[in-house]
Amino acid sequence: MGLVYLAGAIVSEVFGSSMMKVTAVSNSKKAIIGIVAGYALAFYMLSLALLTLPLSFAYAAWSGVGTMLTAIIGFAIFKEEIRPATVIGIIILIIGLILMRV
């Protein structure tokens, strides 16, 4: 169940981060509600995940996978530049998470 909570925390954090970008590009004040809701839910679900998962793995997965998904959303939705260094960094994040879980 901890992994389910962790996945929910990651998705919520990515949503909150994406709403920050929406606020920046559209001056929409309504997106601020999405930021607050996304991060509140993310921290709540992360705390539930920590009941069964080790802190080192849970936090690394939350921040690493969140960073990776946020970068992918930046590329796909906000048309941000895909740089080779960014792709290499994402691959290193994935390798690191796999090594932590082995």
Secondary structure, 3 states (H helix, E strand, C coil): CHHHHHHHHHHHHHHHHHHHHHHHHHCCCCHHHHHHHHHHHHHHHHHHHCCCCCHHHHHHHHHHHHHHHHHHHHHHCCCCCCCHHHHHHHHHHHHHHHHHHC
